[in-house]
Amino acid sequence: MDGAPPTTRLGNPVVRLPLPARPVVQRIALPSLEAVGGPDALALGALTLFLTGFGLLMVLSSSSVEAGVAGNPYGDFATQGVAAFVGIGAMLAIATRLRTALLARVAPVAFLGAVLLQLLTALTPLGTNIGGNQNWIRIAGVSVQPSEFVKLALVLVLASFFSRRPGERLGVKGVLPPTAFTAVAIGAVYLGHDLGTCLILALIGFGGFLLANVRVPVLLVLGLGAGVLLWVFSQANGSRTDRLAAWSQGCTDLLGTCWQTTQAQWALANGGLTGVGIGNSVSKWFWLPEADNDFIAAVIGEETGLVGLLVLLGCFVAMAVVLLRIATRTQDRFTRAAAGMTLAWLVGQAFANIAVVVGVAPVFGVPLPFVSAGGSSLIANLVTVGCIMALADRPVAVATAAPIVSGDHPSMRGRAAVLR
């Protein structure tokens, strides 16, 4: 029976059931605090994130009425939210992964590209005119304001120049190249009739000259020339002349030139000490023009009161302190100049915006950084902060003296090395 075939066991066939498909899981790895940087970089990032989040809340409140008339009360908020998402992602990526030596290399290309895009906006039909300023251009269905990126490019190109040429050694002739960069940026923006942004560009240039240790007589010459040009530019447009006259002589045309300033002051008065509550502003109901943009501080004062405005001012004061620490505690000239110009830009523009709202300065239209509606402004501000966070802990090579005696010599054991 050894040659008989083995018996097979008959039974039900095995049916293999299909395994359920495993869901695709995307993991987003956030950088650790150590990767972001030291205390100054972390403080700057925390202040920026708080201001951005607070700005999203106030854009939602201040724009909901006019956006609702257009069909979607959350439309402007959604646009600002997308810009915040893109900008914060770029800020964290730059702060943790950027090779800081790359900034000086790309500065000339970035400056040339930003200025050319601004010229296309101001001088060609591609530009869009809003409120008398032709500073917007539509790219792939998205409205972009190139002048905001001209600010960032100017910071980089001036910092790159002063990293190679110490400012304290430069005379009037030596500062002509950075003066020319600043003049080109201002001229390109002025062609779009945006005097407010021109003032901020001039402030950025002054911050760069100051933190680069340019001598005081040279600064006085440059300041005198800038003052003369500012007066000429302010007289070249009828609406600007009317605003300056109304501010200097006192507002009397409450239904005309002074309407915006008067409504802003009434909104602040209505807010009192603690405000009327988030979302309960009266001025945003078509009384205050640009309630979600240039005059969003008035809505903040109305809804959160004097307390809310003081917190807002405190955040920008703290940001100024952090940027000043970064600028003064580094031996790297690029970092010092870039941090100083960022301080002049973000903090200077914030106080200029609030000064306009409370009537201390004439109306010239600049947004409140991180808070006002405007995707281009928010992204440019966040990218700039990311660059400064990356530069805040930039290592500086310090030359060390070499010991005369070799380390393995018997005389080196048990005592300190003898240096040259």
SELODREN-149614 format. One record per atom (N, C-alpha, C): y, x negated, z; residue in one letter. Coordinates in steps of 0.05 Angstrom, whole numbers, plus 32768, in hexadecimal, padded with zeros to 4 digits. Atoms other than C-alpha are relative to their C-alpha. Layout:
residues N
YXZA;...
END
This chain:
residues 420
7FE87FEF8000M;800080008000M;80197FEF8000M;7FE880118000D;802D7FC37FFFD;801080037FE7D;7FF07FFE8019G;80417FCF7FB7G;800D801B7FFCG;7FF37FE58003A;805880177FC3A;801E7FFE8004A;7FE380007FFDP;80A280237FBAP;8009800B801BP;7FF67FF67FE6P;80CA802E7FFAP;800B801D7FFDP;7FF77FE58000T;80D98075800BT;801E80018005T;7FE37FFC7FFCT;8121808C8005T;80058019800FT;7FF97FEA7FEFR;814180BA8036R;801580117FF2R;7FEE7FEE800DL;816080F68015L;8012800E8014L;7FEE7FF27FEEG;819D81158034G;801980087FF2G;7FE77FF8800CN;81E281308028N;80107FE87FF7N;7FF080178009P;820D81017FFEP;80197FFC8011P;7FE880077FF0V;824580DD8021V;801980047FEEV;7FE77FFB800FV;828980F68008V;80177FF1800EV;7FEA800F7FF5R;82C280C58014R;801A80107FFCR;7FE77FF18001L;830180EB8025L;80177FEC7FFCL;7FE880118004P;834480CE800DP;800F7FFC8019P;7FF080067FE8L;836A80AA8043L;801D80097FFCL;7FE47FF78002P;83AF80C68052P;80127FE77FFBP;7FEE80168007A;83E6809B8034A;80127FFA8018A;7FEF80097FEAR;840A80728068R;801D80027FF8R;7FE37FFD8007P;84558082806BP;800C7FE47FFEP;7FF180198004V;8483804B8053V;80167FFF8015V;7FEC80037FEBV;84AC8032808DV;80127FE87FFAV;7FEC80158004Q;84EB800A8082Q;800C7FF8801BQ;7FF5800A7FE7R;84FF7FDE80BCR;801A7FF27FFBR;7FE6800C8002I;85477FCB80C5I;80037FEE8019I;7FFE80137FEAA;854D7F8C80EFA;801D7FF98005A;7FE580077FF9L;858F7F868112L;80017FE4800CL;7FFE801B7FF6P;85A87F408122P;80038000801FP;7FFD80027FE4S;85A37F29816AS;801C7FF88007S;7FE580087FF8L;85E27F1C8193L;80047FE27FFDL;7FFD801C8004E;85D47ED28190E;80077FF97FE3E;7FFB8005801CA;85D47ED58144A;801C80087FF8A;7FE57FF88007V;86177EF98142V;80147FEB8007V;7FED80157FF8G;863B7EC28168G;80057FFF801DG;7FF980037FE5G;865C7EAF81A8G;80118017800BG;7FF07FEA7FF3P;86897ED881D7P;8017800A7FEFP;7FE97FF88010D;86C57ED881A9D;7FF780117FE9D;800A7FF18017A;869D7EEF816DA;7FF5801C8009A;800A7FE67FF6L;867A7F258196L;801680138008L;7FEA7FEF7FF8A;86BB7F3E81B4A;800F800B7FE7A;7FF37FF68018L;86DB7F42816FL;7FEF80157FF2L;80127FEC800CG;869E7F678153G;8000801A8010G;80017FE87FF0A;869D7F98818DA;801A80107FFDA;7FE77FF28005L;86E77FA98186L;8001800D7FE5L;7FFF7FF5801BT;86DF7FB2813CT;7FEE80197FFDT;80127FE98001L;86A37FE18144L;800C8018800FL;7FF47FEA7FF2F;86C8800A8178F;8016800D7FF0F;7FEA7FF5800FL;87068012814DL;7FF5800F7FE7L;800B7FF28018T;86DB80248110T;7FF4801B8008T;800B7FE77FF7G;86B580598137G;801580148008G;7FEA7FEF7FF9F;86F480758154F;800F800A7FE7F;7FF37FF98019G;87138075810FG;7FF180167FF1G;80107FEB800DL;86D9809E80F3L;8005801B800DL;7FFC7FE77FF2L;86E380D28129L;801C800C7FF9L;7FE57FF68005M;872E80D7811CM;800480087FE2M;7FFF7FF8801CV;872580D980D0V;7FF3801C7FFCV;800D7FE58001L;86F5811480D9L;80138015800AL;7FED7FEC7FF5S;872981388104S;801880047FEFS;7FE77FFE800ES;8767812880DCS;7FFE80097FE3S;80037FF9801CS;874B81348097S;7FF1801A7FFBS;80117FE98004S;8720817280A3S;800E80187FF4S;7FF17FE88009V;875781A58094V;80057FFE7FE2V;7FFA8003801CE;876E818A8051E;7FE77FFD7FEFE;801A8003800FA;87278176803CA;7FF2801B7FFEA;800C7FE68001G;871081BC804EG;800C80127FEBG;7FF37FF18015V;874381DB801FV;7FF57FF77FE5V;800B800B8019A;872781AD7FE8A;7FE380087FFCA;801C7FF78003G;86E181CA7FF6G;7FEC7FF58013G;8013800C7FEEN;86BF819B8027N;800F7FF38017N;7FF1800B7FEAP;86DD818F806CP;7FF67FE58009P;800B801A7FF8Y;86B081528075Y;80017FEC7FE9Y;800080118017G;86BF81338031G;800C7FE48006G;7FF380197FFAD;86F080FE8048D;7FF27FF08015D;8010800E7FEBF;86C780EF8086F;7FE77FF37FF5F;8018800C800CA;868980E4805CA;80067FE77FF1A;7FF88018800ET;86AD80B4802FT;80077FE98012T;7FFA80157FEDQ;86C8808E806AQ;7FE77FF6800EQ;801980097FF3G;8683808D808AG;7FF07FED7FEEG;800E80128012V;8664806E804CV;800E7FE48000V;7FF180198000A;869B8039804BA;7FFB7FF1801AA;8006800D7FE6A;868F802B8096A;7FE47FF48000A;801B800A8001F;86448024808AF;7FFE7FE67FEFF;800180188011V;864E7FF38050V;80107FE9800DV;7FF080157FF4G;86857FCD8075G;7FF37FF38018G;800D800B7FE8I;865F7FC580B7I;7FE87FF07FF8I;801780108009G;86217FAE8092G;80097FE67FF4G;7FF68019800BA;864A7F7B806CA;800B7FEE8016A;7FF5800F7FEAM;866D7F6580ACM;7FEA7FF1800FM;8016800D7FF1L;862B7F5880D1L;7FF17FEC7FEFL;800E80138011A;860B7F368095A;80107FE67FFDA;7FEF80188002I;86477F07808DI;80007FF1801AI;7FFD800D7FE6A;864C7EF980D7A;7FE77FF08007A;8019800C7FF8T;86027EE680DDT;7FF47FEE7FEBT;800E800E8015R;85EE7EC9809AR;80127FF07FEDR;7FEE800D8013L;862C7EAE8077L;80017FE28006L;7FFA801D7FFER;86317E63806AR;801E7FFD7FFER;7FE380007FFET;86787E598080T;800D7FED7FECT;7FF480138014A;86837E1E8050A;8004800E7FE5A;7FFE7FF28019L;867B7E508017L;801B800E7FFDL;7FE77FF08002L;86BC7E758029L;80157FF07FF2L;7FEB8010800DA;86E97E3B8015A;7FFB7FFD7FE2A;80078004801CR;86C37E337FD3R;800680197FEFR;7FFC7FE78010V;86C87E7C7FBDV;801C800A8002V;7FE57FF57FFCA;87107E857FD5A;801080017FE6A;7FF07FFD8019P;87327E747F92P;7FF680157FEDP;800C7FEC8012V;87027E9F7F6AV;8006801C800BV;7FFB7FE67FF4A;870A7ED97F9BA;801D80087FFDA;7FE37FFB8002F;87567ED37F99F;800780087FE3F;7FFA7FFA801CL;87587ED27F4DL;7FF5801B7FF8L;800B7FE68007G;87297F0D7F47G;800F8017800CG;7FF17FEA7FF2A;874F7F387F7AA;801B80047FF3A;7FE67FFE800DV;87927F297F59V;7FFE800D7FE5V;80047FF4801BL;87787F397F13L;7FF9801D8002L;80077FE47FFDL;875A7F7A7F2BL;801980108009L;7FE87FF37FF8Q;879C7F8C7F4CQ;801380037FE9Q;7FEF7FFE8018L;87C27F7D7F0CL;7FF680157FEDL;800B7FEA8011L;87927FAA7EE5L;8008801B800CL;7FF97FE77FF3T;87A17FE07F18T;801D80087FFCT;7FE47FFA8001A;87EC7FD97F14A;800B80017FE4A;7FF48003801BL;87F77FCA7ECAL;7FF0800E7FEAL;80107FF38015T;87C17FF17EA5T;7FFB801D8007T;80077FE47FFBP;87AD803A7E9EP;7FE880048013P;80177FFE7FEEL;8770802B7EC9L;80098006801CL;7FF67FFB7FE5G;879C802F7F07G;8006801E8004G;7FFB7FE47FF8T;87A780707F2DT;801980008012T;7FE87FFE7FF1N;87EB80837F48N;7FFD80168015N;80017FED7FE9I;87EB80A47F8DI;80197FFC8011I;7FE880027FEFG;882C80B27FB1G;80147FEC7FF6G;7FED8013800AG;885480867F83G;7FF67FE37FFFG;800C801A8000N;882780497F8DN;7FE880007FEDN;801780028012Q;87F880347F55Q;7FEF7FE88009Q;801080157FF4N;87C7800D7F7FN;7FE280078002N;801C7FF87FFFW;878480307F73W;7FF47FFF7FE4W;800E8001801AI;875180287F3CI;7FE4800C8005I;801A7FF37FFER;8711804F7F2FR;7FEC7FEF7FF2R;80168010800AI;86D280267F27I;7FE6800F8005I;80197FF27FFEA;8691804B7F18A;800380198011A;7FFB7FE77FF1G;86AF808B7F34G;800A7FFD801CG;7FF780057FE5V;86C6806A7F74V;801C7FF47FFFV;7FE480097FFFS;871080607F84S;80027FE78012S;7FFE801A7FF1V;871F80187F9AV;801D7FF88001V;7FE5800A7FFDQ;87607FFB7FB4Q;7FFF7FE18001Q;8003801D8001P;87617FB27F9DP;80137FF18013P;7FED800E7FEFS;879E7FA07FC7S;7FF57FF9801BS;800D80077FE6E;87737FA28006E;7FEF7FE77FFEE;801080198003F;87467F6C7FEAF;80117FE97FF8F;7FED80168005V;87837F447FD3V;80077FF4801BV;7FFA800A7FE5K;87927F3E801EK;7FEA7FEC8009K;801680117FF8L;874D7F21802CL;7FFF7FE77FEFL;800180178011A;87507EF37FF0A;80177FEC8007A;7FE980117FF8L;87957ED98006L;7FF97FF1801AL;8008800E7FE8V;87797EC9804BV;7FEE7FE87FFAV;801380158006L;87407EA1802DL;800D7FE97FF1L;7FF580168010V;87697E7A7FFAV;80147FF0800FV;7FED800F7FF0L;87A07E67802BL;7FF17FEF8015L;800F800F7FEDA;876D7E52805FA;7FF27FE87FF3A;800C8016800FS;874A7E28802AS;80147FEA7FFBS;7FEC80148005F;878B7E058019F;80077FF18019F;7FF8800E7FE7F;879F7DF68061F;7FE97FF1800DF;801780117FF6S;87587DDC8070S;80007FE57FF3S;7FFF801A800ER;87667DA4803ER;801B7FF28004R;7FE5800C7FFDR;87B17D99804AR;800B8008801BR;7FF47FF97FE6P;87C97D968093P;801C800A7FFDP;7FE67FF48003G;88057DC38099G;80177FF0800CG;7FEB800F7FF3E;882B7D9580C8E;800A7FE87FEFE;7FF880168012R;882F7D608091R;800F800A7FE7R;7FF57FF48019L;884B7D90805CL;801E80068004L;7FE47FF88001G;88947D97804AG;800380197FEEG;7FFC7FE98011V;88B47DCC801FV;7FF17FFE7FE6V;800F80038019K;88957DAF7FE0K;7FE380028005K;801D7FFF7FFBG;88517DA98001G;7FF5801C8004G;80097FE57FFCV;884E7DF38012V;800480127FE8V;7FFC7FEF8018L;885E7E0A7FCCL;7FE6800C7FF6L;80197FF28009P;88147E167FB9P;7FF980198011P;80067FE77FF2P;88057E467FF3P;801680157FFDP;7FEA7FEC8004T;884A7E667FE9T;7FFC800E7FE5T;80057FF4801AA;88387E717FA0A;7FE980148001A;80167FED7FFDF;87F57E917FB3F;800A801A800DF;7FF67FE87FF3T;88197EC07FE2T;801380107FEET;7FEE7FF28012A;884F7ED07FAEA;7FF1800F7FEAA;80107FF38015V;881B7EDF7F79V;7FF38019800BV;800D7FE87FF4A;87F67F0F7FA8A;801480168004A;7FEC7FEC7FFBI;88367F327FBCI;800B800C7FE6I;7FF77FF7801AG;884E7F367F74G;7FED80137FF3G;80147FEE800DA;880D7F557F5BA;7FFF801B800EA;80007FE77FF1V;880F7F8A7F92V;801A800F7FFBV;7FE67FF38003Y;885A7F977F89Y;8002800E7FE4Y;80007FF28019L;884D7FA97F40L;7FF5801C8002L;800A7FE57FFBG;88287FE57F5BG;801280108013G;7FEB7FF37FF0H;88667FF77F85H;7FF78006801DH;80097FFD7FE4D;88437FEE7FC9D;800E7FEB8011D;7FF180127FF0L;88787FCE7FF4L;7FF37FFA801BL;800C80047FE7G;88517FD88034G;7FEB7FEA8000G;801480158002T;88167FAE801DT;800D7FE57FFAT;7FF280198005C;88477F798004C;800A7FF4801BC;7FF7800A7FE6L;88637F74804BL;7FE97FF48010L;8017800A7FF1I;881D7F6B8068I;7FF77FE57FF3I;8007801A800DL;880E7F348034L;80137FEA8008L;7FED80147FF7A;884E7F118048A;7FFA7FF8801DA;800780057FE4L;88387F178091L;7FE77FEE8002L;801880118001I;87F47EF98080I;80087FE37FF9I;7FF7801B8008G;88167EBE805DG;800E7FF28018G;7FF1800C7FEAF;88447EB38099F;7FEC7FF78016F;801580077FECG;88077EB480C8G;7FF17FE77FF8G;800E80198009G;87E57E7F809EG;80117FE88003G;7FEE80167FFDF;88227E52809DF;80037FF8801EF;7FFB80057FE4L;882C7E5A80E8L;7FE87FF2800DL;8017800B7FF3L;87E47E4C80FDL;7FF77FE67FF3L;8005801A800CA;87E07E1280CCA;80137FEA800AA;7FED80137FF4N;88177DF080F5N;80157FF57FECN;7FEA80088012V;884A7DEF80BDV;80197FFD8011V;7FE880067FEFR;888B7DD280D9R;801480177FFFR;7FED7FE97FFDV;88C17E0280F2V;801580007FEBV;7FEC7FFE8015P;88F77DED80C0P;7FF5800B7FE6P;800C7FF58018V;88C87DFC8087V;7FFB801E8002V;80047FE37FFBL;88B67E3F80A6L;801B800F7FFDL;7FE67FF38002L;89007E5080ABL;800980037FE3L;7FF97FFF801CV;890C7E408062V;7FF080167FF2V;80117FEC800CL;88D17E6B804DL;8007801C800AL;7FF87FE67FF5G;88E67EA3807CG;801A800B7FF4G;7FE77FF8800CL;892C7EA4805FL;7FFC800A7FE4L;80067FF7801CG;89127EA98018G;7FF1801A8000G;800E7FE77FFFA;88E17EDF802BA;801280188008A;7FEE7FEB7FF8G;89187F07804DG;8012800A7FE9G;7FEF7FF98017V;89447F05800FV;7FF080107FECV;80117FF18013L;890A7F1B7FE2L;7FF9801C800BL;80067FE67FF5L;88F97F538012L;801780137FFDL;7FE87FEF8003W;89407F6E8010W;800380097FE2W;7FFE7FF9801DV;89407F6B7FC3V;7FEB80157FF9V;80157FEC8006F;88FD7F907FBFF;8006801B800CF;7FFA7FE67FF3S;89137FC57FF0S;801580107FF2S;7FEB7FF2800EQ;89507FD57FC6Q;7FF980087FE3Q;80087FFC801CA;89297FDA7F85A;7FF5801C7FFBA;800C7FE68003N;890F80207F91N;801080148010N;7FEF7FED7FF2G;8936805E7FA3G;7FF4800C8019G;800D7FF47FE9S;8903807C7FD3S;80007FEC8017S;800080147FEBR;88FF803B7FFAR;801C7FFD800CR;7FE480027FF7T;894B80377FFET;800780188012T;7FFB7FE97FEFD;894E807E8019D;7FF27FFF801BD;800E80027FE7R;89198070804DR;800E7FEC8013R;7FF280147FF0L;893D80318065L;801A800C800BL;7FE77FF47FF7A;897F80578068A;7FFB80158016A;80067FEB7FECA;89608091808EA;7FF77FF3801BA;8009800D7FE7W;8940806180C0W;80187FF2800EW;7FEB80107FF4S;897E803680CBS;80178012800AS;7FE97FEE7FF9Q;89B1807080CEQ;7FF880188010Q;80097FE97FF1G;898680A380F2G;7FF880167FEDG;800A7FEB8010C;895E80DC80D5C;801080198002C;7FF27FE78001T;8987811780C0T;7FF380147FEDT;800D7FEF8014D;896081328084D;7FE38006800AD;80197FFA7FF4L;8928815180ADL;7FEC800D7FEDL;80127FF38013L;890C81788072L;7FFB7FEE7FE8L;800380118017G;890E813D8042G;7FF57FE58008G;8009801C7FFBT;890B80F2804ET;7FF47FFD801CT;800980047FE5C;890080F98099C;7FEA80138008C;80147FEC7FF9W;88CB81308096W;7FE77FF3800CW;8019800C7FF7Q;888F8102809FQ;80047FF3801CQ;7FFB800C7FE6T;88AD80DA80D8T;800580158016T;7FFA7FEC7FEDT;88C6811880FBT;7FE7800F8009T;801A7FF27FFAQ;8882813B80F7Q;7FEE7FEE8011Q;801080137FF1A;886180FC8112A;80097FFF801DA;7FF580017FE5Q;888F80FA814EQ;7FFB801A800FQ;80067FE67FF3W;88858144815CW;7FE380018008W;801C80007FF9A;883A8139815AA;7FFB7FF08019A;800280117FE8L;88408101818DL;800A800F8019L;7FF57FF17FEAA;886B812D81B9A;7FEE80178008A;80137FEA7FFAN;8839816681B4N;7FE87FF68010N;8018800B7FF2G;8801813781CCG;80057FFA801DG;7FFA80067FE4G;88248124820DG;7FF07FE9800AG;800E80167FF3L;87FD80F9823DL;7FE37FFF7FF9L;801D80008005T;87B5810F8231T;7FF8800D7FE6T;80077FF5801AG;87B9813281EEG;7FF6801D8001G;80097FE48002V;87A3817781D6V;7FE280027FFBV;801D80008004G;875B816281CAG;7FF97FF97FE3G;80098009801BI;87348145818FI;7FFB80197FEFI;80037FEA8013G;873881758154G;801580168003G;7FED7FEA7FFBN;8771819F8170N;801C7FFA7FF7N;7FE680078009S;87AB817E814CS;800C80177FEFS;7FF17FED800FV;87E081AC8130V;800C7FF37FE7V;7FF2800E8016S;880381798103S;7FEE7FFC7FE8S;801180058017K;87C6816F80D7K;7FFD80197FEEK;80017FE88010W;87CC81B780BFW;801880017FEDW;7FEC80028016F;87F881A28084F;801C7FFB8009F;7FE580077FF7W;8833818F80AFW;80067FE27FFCW;7FFD801D8001L;8829814380AFL;7FF37FF57FE7L;800C800D8017P;881F8121806CP;7FF17FE68008P;801180177FFBE;87EA80EA806AE;7FF67FFF801DE;80087FFF7FE4A;87CF810180ADA;7FE77FF08005A;801980107FFCD;878C80DD80A3D;80037FE47FF7D;7FFD801B800AN;87AA809E8086N;80167FF1800EN;7FEB80107FF5D;87ED807D8093D;800A800B801BD;7FF67FF47FE7F;87FF80AE80CBF;7FEA800B8012F;80167FF67FEFI;87BC80B680EDI;80067FFA801DI;7FF980057FE4A;87DA8097812CA;800E8017800DA;7FF37FE87FF6A;880480D68133A;7FEC80158009A;80157FED7FF8V;87C581018134V;7FF17FF68018V;800D800C7FE8I;87A580D18166I;801180058018I;7FEE7FFB7FE9G;87E280D78193G;8001801E8007G;80007FE37FFAE;87E18123818DE;7FE68009800DE;80197FF67FF7E;8797812C819AE;7FF67FF18019E;8009800F7FE8T;878B80F481CET;80177FF98012T;7FE980057FEFG;87D280ED81E9G;80087FE38002G;7FF7801B7FFCL;87F580B08202L;7FE97FEE8009L;801780107FF7V;87B480998223V;7FF07FF67FE8V;800F80098017G;8790809781E1G;800E7FEB7FF0G;7FF08014800EL;87C8807181BFL;80007FE5800FL;800180197FF0L;87C9803E81F8L;7FE57FF27FFDL;801B800C8004V;877E803381F1V;7FFF7FF37FE4V;8000800B801BL;8787802981A6L;80117FE67FFFL;7FEF80198000L;87C07FF781B1L;7FF27FEA8010L;800F80147FF1G;87967FD481E6G;7FEA7FF37FF0G;8015800C8011C;875E7FCA81B4C;800B7FEB7FEDC;7FF480138012F;878C7FA88183F;800C7FE8800FF;7FF780167FF0V;87AB7F7E81BAV;7FE97FEE8007V;801780107FFBA;87667F6881CEA;7FF67FF17FE8A;8007800E8018M;87567F588186M;80127FE97FFAM;7FEE80168004A;87947F2E8181A;7FFA7FE88013A;800780157FEEV;877F7F0781BFV;7FE77FF17FF7V;8019800D800AV;87397EFA81A3V;80057FEF7FE8V;7FFA800F8018L;87537EE4815FL;80117FE78007L;7FF080177FF8L;87867EB78181L;7FEE7FEB800EL;801380137FF4R;874E7E9881ABR;7FF07FF17FEBR;8010800D8016I;87257E8B816CI;80117FEB7FF2I;7FEF80118010A;87617E6C8149A;80087FE78010A;7FF680167FF0T;87767E3F8183T;7FEA7FEF800CT;801680107FF3R;87327E28819DR;7FEF7FF17FECR;8010800E8014T;87187E0C815BT;800F7FE77FF6T;7FF58017800CQ;87237DC8813CQ;7FFF80027FE1Q;80037FFD801CD;87137DE380F7D;8019800E7FF4D;7FE77FF5800BR;87527DEF80CDR;7FFC801A7FF1R;80067FE7800FF;87327E2480A1F;7FFE80188014F;80037FEB7FECT;871E7E4D80DET;801A8007800DT;7FE77FFA7FF3R;87617E4680FFR;801380107FEER;7FEE7FF28012A;87887E5C80C2A;7FF6801C7FFAA;800B7FE68006A;87597E9580B1A;800280148017A;7FFD7FEE7FE8A;87597EB180F8A;801D80078004A;7FE47FFA7FFCG;87A47EAC80FCG;800A80157FECG;7FF87FEC8015M;87AE7ED280BAM;7FF3801B8005M;800D7FE77FF9T;877B7F0680CFT;800E800E8017T;7FF07FF57FEAL;87A27F10810FL;801A800C7FF6L;7FE77FF5800BA;87E37F1980E8A;7FFB80197FF0A;80067FE98011W;87C17F4980B8W;7FF880188010W;800B7FE87FF3L;87987F7880E4L;801280098017L;7FF07FF77FE9V;87C17F788124V;801C80057FF8V;7FE57FFA800AG;88047F728101G;8002801A7FF1G;80007FE7800FQ;87F37FAB80D2Q;7FFD80188013Q;80047FEA7FEDA;87DB7FD6810DA;801A8007800EA;7FE77FFA7FF2F;881C7FCE8133F;801680097FEDF;7FED7FF68014A;88447FD880F3A;7FFC801E7FFAA;80067FE38004N;8820801A80E7N;800A80118017N;7FF87FF07FE8I;882C8032812EI;801F80018002I;7FE380007FFFA;8875801C812AA;800C80147FEDA;7FF67FEC8013V;887F804780EDV;7FFC801D800BV;80067FE57FF5V;885E8083810FV;801380088016V;7FEE7FF97FEAV;888A8080814DV;801D7FFD7FF8V;7FE48001800AG;88C980748122G;800E7FE68006G;7FF380197FFBV;88D6802C8137V;80067FF17FE6V;7FFD800D8019A;88CE801480EFA;800280157FEAA;7FFE7FEC8016P;88DE803680ACP;7FE480047FF4P;801A7FF8800CV;88A680588086V;7FFB7FEE7FE8V;800880108018F;888480258057F;7FE380027FFAF;801B7FF88008G;883D803E8058G;7FEB7FEB8001G;801780127FFEV;880680118073V;7FEB800E8012V;80147FF27FF0P;87C3802B808FP;7FFC7FF2801BP;8008800C7FE6L;87AC802080D7L;7FE47FF47FFDL;801A800D8006P;87747FEC80D1P;7FE9800C8010P;80197FF67FF6F;872D800680DEF;8002801E8007F;7FFD7FE47FF6V;8749804C80EFV;800880137FEAV;7FF67FEF8016S;876E806980B3S;7FEA80057FEBS;80127FFB8016A;8748808A807BA;80067FED7FE9A;7FFD80138017G;873C805B8040G;7FE97FED8000G;801980108001G;86FA803C802CG;80067FE27FFAG;7FFA801C8007S;87187FFD800CS;800C7FF18017S;7FF4800D7FE9S;87427FEE8048S;7FEC7FFA8016S;801380047FEBL;87097FF78079L;7FEC7FEA7FF9L;801380148008I;86D87FCD8051I;800D7FE48001I;7FF2801A7FFFA;870B7F958048A;80047FF6801CA;7FFC80087FE4N;871B7F958092N;7FE67FF7800DN;801980077FF3L;86D27F9380A7L;7FF57FE67FF4L;8009801A800CV;86C17F5B8075V;80107FE9800CV;7FF080157FF4T;86FB7F338090T;7FF87FF9801CT;800980057FE5V;86E47F3B80D7V;7FE57FF28000V;8019800F8002G;869E7F2580C2G;80047FE37FFAG;7FFA801D8007C;86BB7EE580A4C;800A7FF28019C;7FF5800D7FE9I;86E17ED680E4I;7FEA7FFD8016I;801680027FEDM;86A37EE4810FM;7FEE7FE87FF8M;801180178009A;867C7EB280E4A;800E7FE68006A;7FF180187FFCL;86B47E7F80EBL;80057FFA801DL;7FF880047FE4A;86BE7E898136A;7FEF7FEB800DA;801280147FF4D;86827E5D8148D;7FF87FEB7FECD;800580148014R;86877E2E810DR;7FFE7FE5800DR;8001801B7FF4P;866E7DE98123P;80137FED7FF3P;7FEE8015800AV;86A07DB1811DV;7FF47FE58006V;800C801B7FFCA;86867D6B8112A;80137FEF8010A;7FEF80127FF0V;86A07D3C8148V;7FF37FE57FFFV;800A801B8003A;86997CF2813CA;7FFA7FF5801CA;8008800C7FE6T;86737CCF8175T;7FFE7FE27FFCT;8001801D8001A;86767C868185A;7FE37FF68003A;801B800B8000A;86377C5C8179A;7FFE7FEB8015A;800280157FEBP;861D7C3181B3P;7FFC7FE57FF4P;8003801C8009I;86217BE681ABI;7FE37FF78003I;801B800A7FFAV;85DD7BDA81CBV;7FEC80167FF7V;80157FED8009S;859E7BFB81AES;7FF6800F8018S;80097FEF7FEAG;85817C3381D6G;7FE77FF6800EG;8019800A7FF4D;853F7C0E81E2D;80047FE5800ED;7FFB801A7FF2H;85617BD081FFH;7FFD8004801EH;80047FFD7FE3P;854F7BC28248P;80198006800FP;7FE77FFB7FF2S;85987BC3825CS;8009801D7FFFS;7FF87FE48002M;859E7C0C8247M;7FF180128013M;80107FEF7FEFR;856B7C258278R;800E8004801BR;7FF57FF97FE6G;85877C4982B4G;801E80008001G;7FE37FFF8000R;85D07C4682A0R;800A800C7FE6R;7FF57FF38018A;85FF7C66826EA;80047FEB7FEAA;7FFC80118017A;86067C4A8228A;801D7FF58000A;7FE5800C8003V;86407C1A821CV;800A80077FE4V;7FF67FF88019L;866B7C3781E5L;80147FED7FF6L;7FEC8011800DR;86977C1481B4R;801C8008800BR;
END
